[in-house]
């Protein structure tokens, strides 16, 4: 049963739009902690490239789900759902309003809508498939998916190798089609959910993204990427900002070209985020500078 005295206020939007600072002020307004819904901020070795809140920002507001994992740790949206739901149960005992912010679309959906309970893949199956991918490429893995789960083969983005590989992992491990585990049934949550989306004009967002990448480079992103380069084969580092610099380390690209690629790929990712979020009719959209309007909207949802 839902307890409307408890709420989860979600601040989402594309990378670079301005979620972090606004989330801090909203959390301070409601005397709330912040739960990060950024799948890469979970890794403690990537603070610059993932725009993890600074030590000063972390002092302002208590954060959860930030810097808790090693690069070698396996993580998933289903595990995020499980851990955040347990965390909210604890937090709501003393804090009626909790803020969550980030741009990882599947992680937000896992909390707001629930995610199908898909078996956890064993490391040997995962490692074998990624080894096959490195040696043979994606085509034979796509063929296996077409053979073992033709339904999901027709639905999946076949250019997204991570999703293709994950589906085949499940097929291999369970002997059942990956699609058989996907029920798409929405889970009821025992608290009110208020979703606020932040958006800017595209040209404005692109300008902010370009400046953000320049600032990350000035803050030491190159050195951060060099430190984690020995782990470049891990899924955690298949991330914009790192994979481009790895191409520079490998001698394939110049540094200037790699930086331009980071900017371009970040813009591509931002557009993908907006496409995903815009499909959700439960998100109410604002410009980040409409702080008072956002607070009024949240108050109206809390106390209708």
C-alpha positions as CSV (number, residue, x, y, z in Angstrom):
1,X,0.0,0.0,0.0
2,X,1.3,3.4,-0.9
3,X,2.1,5.9,1.9
4,X,1.6,9.3,0.3
5,X,3.4,11.0,3.2
6,X,6.7,9.6,1.7
7,X,7.9,10.8,-1.6
8,X,10.7,10.3,-4.1
9,X,11.5,13.5,-6.0
10,X,13.4,12.6,-9.2
11,X,15.4,15.2,-11.1
12,X,16.4,13.8,-14.5
13,X,17.6,15.1,-17.8
14,X,20.5,14.9,-20.3
15,X,24.1,15.1,-19.4
16,X,25.3,18.7,-19.0
17,X,21.9,20.2,-18.4
18,X,22.6,21.3,-14.9
19,X,21.1,18.6,-12.6
20,X,23.8,18.6,-9.9
21,X,23.6,22.1,-8.5
22,X,19.8,22.3,-8.7
23,X,19.5,18.9,-7.0
24,X,21.6,20.2,-4.1
25,X,19.4,23.2,-3.6
26,X,16.2,21.2,-3.8
27,X,17.6,18.6,-1.4
28,X,18.6,21.4,1.0
29,X,15.1,22.9,0.7
30,X,13.5,19.6,1.7
31,X,16.3,18.6,4.2
32,X,16.8,15.5,2.1
33,X,19.7,13.3,1.1
34,X,20.4,12.7,-2.6
35,X,20.5,9.3,-4.3
36,X,22.6,9.3,-7.5
37,X,21.0,7.5,-10.4
38,X,24.1,7.7,-12.5
39,X,25.4,4.3,-13.4
40,X,29.0,5.4,-13.7
41,X,29.2,7.6,-10.6
42,X,29.0,4.3,-8.7
43,X,32.6,3.7,-9.5
44,X,35.0,5.4,-7.2
45,X,37.9,5.7,-9.7
46,X,36.1,7.9,-12.2
47,X,35.2,11.1,-10.4
48,X,36.3,13.6,-13.2
49,X,34.9,11.8,-16.2
50,X,31.6,11.0,-14.6
51,X,31.2,14.5,-13.1
52,X,30.8,13.0,-9.6
53,X,29.8,15.7,-7.0
54,X,32.9,17.4,-5.6
55,X,33.9,17.0,-1.9
56,X,32.4,20.4,-1.2
57,X,29.1,19.3,-2.7
58,X,29.2,16.0,-0.9
59,X,29.6,18.0,2.4
60,X,26.5,20.1,1.6
61,X,24.2,17.1,1.2
62,X,24.5,13.4,2.1
63,X,24.8,11.4,-1.1
64,X,24.2,7.7,-1.7
65,X,25.2,5.4,-4.6
66,X,28.3,7.4,-5.3
67,X,31.8,5.9,-5.4
68,X,30.8,2.6,-3.9
69,X,32.2,0.2,-6.5
70,X,35.5,-0.9,-7.9
71,X,36.0,-1.1,-11.7
72,X,36.0,-4.9,-11.6
73,X,32.6,-5.1,-9.7
74,X,29.6,-6.2,-11.7
75,X,26.6,-4.1,-11.4
76,X,23.2,-3.9,-13.1
77,X,19.9,-2.0,-13.2
78,X,18.2,-4.8,-11.3
79,X,20.7,-4.6,-8.5
80,X,20.3,-0.8,-8.4
81,X,16.5,-1.3,-8.1
82,X,17.0,-3.7,-5.2
83,X,19.5,-1.6,-3.3
84,X,17.6,1.7,-3.8
85,X,14.3,0.3,-2.7
86,X,16.0,-1.0,0.5
87,X,17.7,2.3,1.0
88,X,14.4,4.2,0.6
89,X,12.7,2.0,3.1
90,X,15.3,3.1,5.6
91,X,15.5,6.8,4.6
92,X,11.7,7.2,4.6
93,X,11.5,6.2,8.2
94,X,13.0,9.6,9.2
95,X,12.9,11.6,5.9
96,X,9.6,12.0,4.1
97,X,11.0,13.5,0.9
98,X,14.1,12.0,-0.7
99,X,15.7,13.4,-3.9
100,X,17.2,11.2,-6.6
101,X,19.1,12.7,-9.6
102,X,21.0,11.4,-12.6
103,X,20.8,10.6,-16.2
104,X,21.0,6.8,-16.5
105,X,17.6,6.0,-18.1
106,X,17.3,2.4,-17.2
107,X,18.4,3.0,-13.6
108,X,15.6,5.6,-13.2
109,X,13.1,3.3,-14.8
110,X,14.2,0.4,-12.5
111,X,13.1,2.5,-9.5
112,X,10.0,4.2,-10.9
113,X,8.6,1.2,-12.8
114,X,10.5,-1.8,-11.7
115,X,12.6,-4.1,-13.7
116,X,12.0,-7.7,-14.7
117,X,13.8,-10.2,-12.5
118,X,16.4,-11.5,-14.8
119,X,19.0,-14.1,-13.5
120,X,22.4,-12.8,-12.6
121,X,25.0,-13.9,-15.2
122,X,28.0,-15.9,-13.9
123,X,31.4,-14.4,-14.5
124,X,32.6,-17.4,-16.7
125,X,29.7,-16.9,-19.2
126,X,30.2,-13.1,-19.3
127,X,34.0,-13.4,-19.8
128,X,33.6,-16.0,-22.5
129,X,31.2,-13.9,-24.5
130,X,33.3,-10.7,-24.2
131,X,36.3,-12.7,-25.2
132,X,34.4,-14.0,-28.3
133,X,33.3,-10.4,-29.0
134,X,36.9,-9.2,-28.9
135,X,38.1,-12.0,-31.2
136,X,35.2,-12.4,-33.6
137,X,33.1,-9.2,-33.4
138,X,29.4,-9.0,-33.0
139,X,28.0,-10.9,-36.0
140,X,28.4,-14.5,-34.6
141,X,26.8,-13.4,-31.3
142,X,23.9,-11.8,-33.2
143,X,23.5,-15.1,-35.1
144,X,23.3,-16.9,-31.8
145,X,20.7,-14.5,-30.5
146,X,18.7,-14.9,-33.7
147,X,18.8,-18.7,-33.3
148,X,18.1,-18.9,-29.5
149,X,15.7,-15.9,-29.1
150,X,14.2,-14.7,-32.5
151,X,11.6,-12.6,-30.6
152,X,14.3,-10.5,-28.9
153,X,16.5,-10.5,-32.0
154,X,13.7,-8.5,-33.8
155,X,13.3,-6.0,-30.9
156,X,16.9,-5.4,-29.7
157,X,19.1,-2.5,-31.0
158,X,21.6,-4.7,-32.9
159,X,24.1,-1.9,-32.9
160,X,24.2,-1.9,-29.1
161,X,26.7,-4.7,-28.4
162,X,26.2,-4.6,-24.7
163,X,22.5,-5.4,-24.9
164,X,23.0,-8.0,-27.5
165,X,25.7,-9.7,-25.4
166,X,23.6,-9.5,-22.3
167,X,20.6,-11.2,-24.0
168,X,22.9,-14.1,-25.2
169,X,24.4,-14.4,-21.7
170,X,20.9,-15.1,-20.3
171,X,20.1,-17.5,-23.1
172,X,23.3,-19.5,-22.5
173,X,23.0,-19.5,-18.8
174,X,19.3,-20.5,-18.5
175,X,18.7,-22.4,-21.7
176,X,15.7,-20.1,-22.2
177,X,15.0,-17.1,-24.4
178,X,15.9,-13.8,-22.9
179,X,12.5,-12.5,-24.0
180,X,10.8,-15.1,-21.7
181,X,12.0,-13.1,-18.7
182,X,10.7,-9.8,-19.9
183,X,7.1,-9.3,-18.7
184,X,7.1,-5.4,-18.8
185,X,4.7,-5.4,-15.8
186,X,4.9,-2.2,-13.7
187,X,5.6,-2.6,-10.0
188,X,3.7,-0.5,-7.5
189,X,5.8,1.5,-5.1
190,X,4.9,2.3,-1.5
191,X,5.6,6.0,-1.9
192,X,4.7,8.9,-4.1
193,X,6.9,9.6,-7.1
194,X,7.4,13.1,-8.5
195,X,9.4,13.3,-11.7
196,X,10.9,16.6,-12.8
197,X,12.8,16.8,-16.1
198,X,15.4,19.5,-17.0
199,X,15.8,20.7,-20.5
200,X,17.5,23.4,-22.5
201,X,17.5,24.5,-26.1
202,X,19.7,22.2,-28.1
203,X,22.3,24.8,-29.1
204,X,22.6,25.9,-25.4
205,X,23.0,22.3,-24.2
206,X,25.7,21.6,-26.9
207,X,27.6,24.7,-25.8
208,X,27.5,23.6,-22.2
209,X,28.6,20.1,-23.1
210,X,31.6,21.4,-25.0
211,X,32.6,23.6,-22.1
212,X,32.1,20.8,-19.7
213,X,34.5,18.5,-21.6
214,X,37.1,21.3,-21.7
215,X,36.7,21.7,-18.0
216,X,37.1,18.0,-17.4
217,X,40.3,18.0,-19.4
218,X,41.6,20.9,-17.4
219,X,40.7,19.1,-14.2
220,X,42.8,16.1,-15.1
221,X,40.6,13.7,-17.1
222,X,43.6,12.6,-19.2
223,X,45.5,11.5,-16.1
224,X,42.4,9.8,-14.7
225,X,42.0,7.9,-17.9
226,X,45.6,6.9,-17.9
227,X,45.3,5.5,-14.4
228,X,42.4,3.2,-15.4
229,X,43.7,2.3,-18.8
230,X,44.9,-1.1,-17.6
231,X,41.2,-1.9,-17.1
232,X,40.1,-0.6,-20.4
233,X,38.5,-3.9,-21.4
234,X,36.0,-3.7,-18.6
235,X,32.4,-2.7,-19.3
236,X,32.6,0.1,-16.7
237,X,35.0,1.9,-18.9
238,X,33.0,1.5,-22.1
239,X,32.1,5.1,-21.3
240,X,32.2,8.4,-23.2
241,X,35.3,10.3,-22.1
242,X,37.4,7.2,-21.4
243,X,37.0,5.1,-24.6
244,X,38.0,8.0,-26.8
245,X,41.2,8.7,-24.7
246,X,42.0,5.0,-24.8
247,X,42.2,5.4,-28.6
248,X,44.6,8.2,-28.1
249,X,46.7,6.0,-25.7
250,X,46.7,3.2,-28.4
251,X,48.1,5.6,-30.9
252,X,45.0,5.6,-33.1
253,X,43.9,9.2,-32.6
254,X,45.5,12.5,-31.8
255,X,44.6,14.0,-28.5
256,X,42.7,16.9,-30.1
257,X,40.7,14.5,-32.2
258,X,39.9,12.3,-29.2
259,X,38.7,15.4,-27.3
260,X,36.4,16.4,-30.2
261,X,35.1,12.8,-30.3
262,X,34.3,13.1,-26.6
263,X,32.3,16.2,-27.2
264,X,30.5,14.7,-30.2
265,X,29.7,11.4,-28.5
266,X,28.5,13.2,-25.4
267,X,26.1,15.2,-27.6
268,X,24.9,12.0,-29.2
269,X,24.3,10.5,-25.7
270,X,22.4,13.6,-24.6
271,X,20.1,13.3,-27.6
272,X,19.5,9.7,-26.8
273,X,18.7,10.6,-23.2
274,X,16.2,13.2,-24.2
275,X,14.5,10.8,-26.6
276,X,14.1,8.2,-23.8
277,X,12.9,10.7,-21.2
278,X,10.4,12.5,-23.5
279,X,8.5,9.2,-23.9
280,X,7.5,9.3,-20.2
281,X,4.3,11.3,-19.7
282,X,4.9,11.4,-16.0
283,X,7.8,13.8,-16.3
284,X,7.1,17.5,-16.0
285,X,9.6,19.6,-17.9
286,X,11.4,22.8,-16.8
287,X,14.4,24.9,-17.7
288,X,17.0,24.5,-14.9
289,X,16.7,28.3,-14.1
290,X,13.0,27.9,-13.2
291,X,13.9,26.9,-9.7
292,X,11.0,28.6,-8.0
293,X,8.5,27.1,-10.5
294,X,10.0,23.6,-9.9
295,X,9.7,24.0,-6.1
296,X,6.1,25.1,-6.5
297,X,5.3,22.2,-8.8
298,X,6.9,19.7,-6.2
299,X,5.0,21.4,-3.3
300,X,1.7,21.1,-5.3
301,X,2.4,17.4,-5.9
302,X,3.3,16.8,-2.2
303,X,0.2,18.6,-0.9
304,X,-2.5,18.6,-3.6
